[in-house]
Amino acid sequence: MRRCAVPVRSVQLQSEWLDGSRAEMYADRRPVVFNESDVRRVRCVVNGSYPRPRVSLYVGDQDVTGRFDEDVELVRDGVLPYLRELYYRLQLTDHRFRIRHNIT
C-alpha cells in the first residue's frame, strides 16, 4: 500500500485569559503580541497533516515548545477502510503561559 503525504490544513494559535474571557485567535502566520506580565492560556492547534507534523513554538528566537503539553490524535475519516483519509490533529497547550523579560 502506498501512502501519500497530506499537507497541513490549518494552524491556529488560541489565547485567552485564565478566567476564559477575552479569547483571541491568531492564524495565517500573524505575530502574537502579549502585554508584559500577562498570564494566559495558550493553545496551538495543527489540523490535517500526514505524516504527523513537527511543530515548534518560539518567543522571539527562543524555542518554548517544551513548555507545552502535547495531545496527538490520528483521525481516520471515512467509512470504508481502503477509502479512509488519515490525518493528524495535534494540539499544544500551556495553561499558564507567561513570558518574563530580563533587562541586562
C-alpha positions in Angstrom: 0.0 0.0 0.0 1.4 3.4 -1.0 0.9 6.3 1.4 0.9 9.9 0.3 1.8 12.9 2.3 -1.2 15.1 3.3 -0.5 18.8 3.8 -1.4 20.8 6.9 -4.9 22.2 6.5 -4.9 24.7 9.3 -2.7 26.2 12.1 -4.3 28.2 14.8 -2.9 29.9 17.9 -5.6 30.5 20.5 -5.1 32.8 23.5 -7.4 33.6 26.4 -7.3 34.9 29.9 -7.3 32.3 32.7 -11.0 33.0 33.6 -11.9 32.3 29.9 -12.7 35.8 28.9 -11.3 37.8 26.0 -10.4 34.8 23.8 -8.2 35.8 21.0 -7.2 33.7 18.0 -4.2 34.2 15.6 -3.7 32.4 12.4 -2.0 32.8 9.0 1.4 33.5 10.5 0.4 36.8 12.1 2.6 37.7 15.1 1.1 37.3 18.6 1.6 40.2 21.0 1.3 40.0 24.8 1.5 42.7 27.3 4.1 42.5 30.0 3.0 40.4 33.0 0.0 38.9 31.2 -0.7 35.3 32.1 -2.8 33.4 29.6 -3.9 30.0 28.4 -2.3 29.3 25.0 -3.1 26.5 22.5 -1.6 25.8 19.2 -3.8 23.5 17.0 -2.5 21.9 13.8 -5.0 20.0 11.8 -5.0 17.8 8.8 -1.4 16.5 8.2 0.0 13.1 7.4 2.6 12.0 8.5 2.5 13.6 11.9 3.5 17.3 11.8 6.5 18.6 13.7 5.5 21.9 15.4 7.8 24.4 17.2 6.7 27.5 19.1 9.1 30.4 19.5 9.1 33.6 21.6 11.5 35.7 19.6 14.5 33.4 19.0 13.8 31.2 22.0 12.2 27.8 21.4 9.5 27.3 24.1 7.9 24.2 22.6 8.9 22.1 25.6 6.7 24.2 27.9 3.6 22.9 26.2 1.6 19.7 26.8 1.1 17.7 23.6 -2.1 15.9 22.6 -2.0 14.0 19.3 -4.8 12.1 17.6 -4.7 10.1 14.3 -8.0 10.7 12.6 -9.5 8.1 10.3 -12.1 9.9 8.3 -14.5 7.8 6.2 -16.4 4.5 6.4 -14.6 2.1 4.2 -11.0 1.2 5.3 -9.4 1.5 1.9 -11.1 4.9 1.2 -10.4 6.5 4.6 -8.5 9.7 4.8 -5.8 9.6 7.5 -4.5 12.8 9.1 -3.2 14.0 12.4 -4.7 16.6 14.7 -2.1 17.9 17.1 -2.7 20.4 20.0 0.0 22.0 22.2 -1.3 23.7 25.4 0.2 25.8 28.1 -2.4 26.6 30.8 -0.4 29.3 32.4 1.7 30.8 29.7 3.9 33.6 31.0 6.8 35.4 29.4 9.4 37.2 31.6 11.8 39.7 30.1 15.0 40.4 31.9 16.8 43.7 31.0 20.5 43.3 31.1 
